[in-house]
Amino acid sequence: MIMWSCGTTSSLPKAPIKNVVEEDLIRFNILAVNDVYEIAALENGTIGGMARVATLRDSLKKENPNTFLTMAGDFLNPSLLGTLKYEGERIKGKQMIEVMNAMKFDLATFGNHEFDLKPKEFQSRLNESMFNWVSANVQYNGGDIILPFFKEHYGIKYGIPQTKSIRIYNKDSIAMSLGFVSVTIDSNPQDWVDYGNYLTDATFAYNSIKDTTDVVIGFTHLSLAEDKELAKQLPQLPLIIGGHEHDAIDVTVGSTRITKADANAKSAFLHEFAYNTNTKEVSVKSTLIPIAKAIPKDPYVQSIVDKWTAIQDAEIKKVIDNPYEVIYTAKEVLDGTDASGRSKQTNLGKIVTKAMSFAYNNEVDAVFVNGGSFRIDDELEGDISSFDIFRVLTFGGNLLKVNIKGSLLNDVLDYGKQSAGTGAYLQRYNITQDAETGNWLVKGKPINAEESYWIATSDYLLKGFDVPMLKTGEPGVINVVTPNAESLAGDIRKAVIAYLKTL
């Protein structure tokens, strides 16, 4: 097998198949990725990149035609590209579908971020896809009716199945069937999606194919804790190929191995199966392969990546001249995940809010911004470029300097804290809370309800989005300073980039 870099290899905790006769074996591979938001390589082109995954898959397929490429959810959103317009419409994952079609993906399941799209956008991406989908628990919620999702080709609608089976042959035309049971987490639920019950639905799906399928594996987008529960519920699954976490995972629960690759195709999991048609035993060797610079980029896939990257760069250059200039080297991993940014104060939130103060020459008392404005749902580490900041703050927007009454400031901060787990949770600077009294403090002093405070915040928040009591016209909003479009405060991304350059 062609290998460009070393990976971490492990085998399922099962007794090896003894007295093997090669003619009795059917060998097949699954190359698995998950949580891929970027089609291009990251970290100055050295890590990841779908064109490199394509090369890896093609090399494996030359050695064994029974090689399958899978995506375990979260690939249509979020991304900077997805927020941009192309041919009059928001891109919203169109770039990823085009790349995945070119790579000839075999199977995908839904992640929670697929449902960030509007229903019409989501349906368009399904219709454009040339690969198979599978899901046992997520369906369309029409209010008074629950229906399977579907994709439409040439006027014909194809329902997304609850299970998927693949017929696999060896060189002697001896066949076996591989089944997939797939379920998705209900994180950040949308009202047009019915999420069912992942354990109940997975069990039903498994029971529906276990007697007609030789090997059944899990194919999920769940939290690790949920994957572990699934492994306990269905110990017959030898392997669960998962997603949702962004760091590589390889753990075992009973006789079930759970694996997840690194996000953004920084790595891929290769699972090499051997099924004995006589004994009905299966063995699996699992290898985590870094997707690094040593792997060549597939020229055709890269040409599609380049097309979309050019569209993206043209938009970025309207704001910043050199998108890929390294502006900062992180001394610690910066946490931009949704789970953190929407529930607790983060180091990335601290940088962004400090930058907002910096944009106004630190002539503000405090800063807050909604955690939901951070769209990367990933971590940043090492060299950070301007492009990375655009990935974090895809929508940009003005920074406003707002004079608000202390009583309203208290209400806003209370609302932000109560909104933990949603995008309305506030990342803050110069604002803390007394652990004993619960009082909010600005620069270490309790907020005086009768005084006013200058706050830097986003134009989005002052429209009443996320925090409904915070908007122009409210009695507690005394004055609003709007920045010059060319100033740092004219775009939050310019402010963060300029601030990081000073560190």
Steps between C-alpha positions, in 0.01 A plus 500: 500500500623848416565708811643851507514537878475294812165445663376351823386143450279285717290190460163410638518306828392174343680173464682490167355287225691173526601258226413757237470393140526813287235373261253503789560867576330808363716804564368854485595845625315801634678835493311725740500875556270719707433864590659646188420868462789601275561357154851648482807408700558697819803636688661652194408201289684244711211319667178351369340573167238295321727464196744305717221277632408430137855389424504272803167345409606442138823330606309269733243423235770398252621241748151390602200601287282431804597831657227736617519868596265627772410830668360482854320834506564875531623611159240738355545758776665701651758651267600843381426395142150396597411855605604653167284545191561330165276550199256693716460243779675420826744215439393310813693178445476492120880502482523192722246303299685576177829385652349186654334410170837533327658278764224240448402466862305183565298587809420792730287555804366820650674704766323757713648783292335379179177632649643850551398552138152614412275217376518619139881523511523160665278343234710653222815344644331159526384525139849595381669208676600195295581281800279301736362621832372301796328589827283307743383787718486841329202584281309802372261648757208663322312571822215257452699249298843336527657386174839360396735742329547438131711607208355568159667416169328561165163540668525174695512516881719250684437469873801498731501143639520408868772244425744439220639167381786451256563176314873422486667233285845346506695407187320165485161676499417379850281763664425640844287793611608793718231697682508850648290623792510879520372751756557871567522714813223753572745781581370850414166351388299658220121504502477357146694188601372204703790333682316198636689304767847398392513185713151379414537581131846344473374182666202481265726554199745235617225244556362569153821393324689272737353180354567596137843660544828327578665793682329807646695805618399829658532819296417791727520868579461490877692617803752249629280438804208417272716275283600312815135457593430371150785251533346372824156482339627319191809302606472303175648796310872433453568861403340844524632753250410834654521876487409812702815518713776680312799314637589145405346238727564126521336331799343165573178419684463128551575350160407816308767740380401866458712713266488860385753685286623856552277774362566670167663188357813552707489123522292211368428161651574201281314185601624181332249217533543129442180293500525121508216358293532159668523594867304830467770671707617851424824673594577868462829687505449872561766757413484875556676660204613864520399693189824690464718674244667176391175381338465649150184688411274344240516748206133477404366543851752777566379687191151512653645607835695775323186627327316542828806637679530773236139600564569509873826695473343765280247573774758502779723740309220754505578527872866395541782497244689186599263227628772241562749717686589347837395761754542310826643178638274359768673405824207274590218337311226758443155357564250598232267205542128568525471295818746729680431837342129472573531391861814641663767766467772385259851610411387575144211704636747696712712582194201611294351719773838655582534578130161671506622726779825555309299619198375789714845576647385328820271797565214279613410364840428146386422275204262218419413304187276202439676162501289400201691745281802267517429264211810284470393228749863390518826573676783720375862425578847589379532761227179696449428696183249769414304231318459313830338808654256512210424134570416591859299814425350414163234772506719793603299809591553837664608554857285756678586710803184511708424698813250301704349533843628269773156350560475391135858373506411277795196367314706430187767314696239297688335407172832398350580275795153343494550429128795266557494231236370735232651765275370773733758412766738796527878500479621789715793730576534707820180337626498241776249369752543486875480133592344571842252780428432432132551870429645596164826695509656735247873540550460332837230735631128420537282645226305804620149474358471880481830566325578455131779298341671509162490154347651371176275244336390379158246667275322163488428503873370857500228397255343292775617170357589240765450750786152648442517786753817639341408719204499860388198682638492320833499746794825358635688559174618859544736553206645302209827581321522352150853456362646617174491209255876527444588489870587186693157513660349494150548122489553278803739282298729795425502582870602148603768478231649836598493411869670163449779671309583697815547192719 
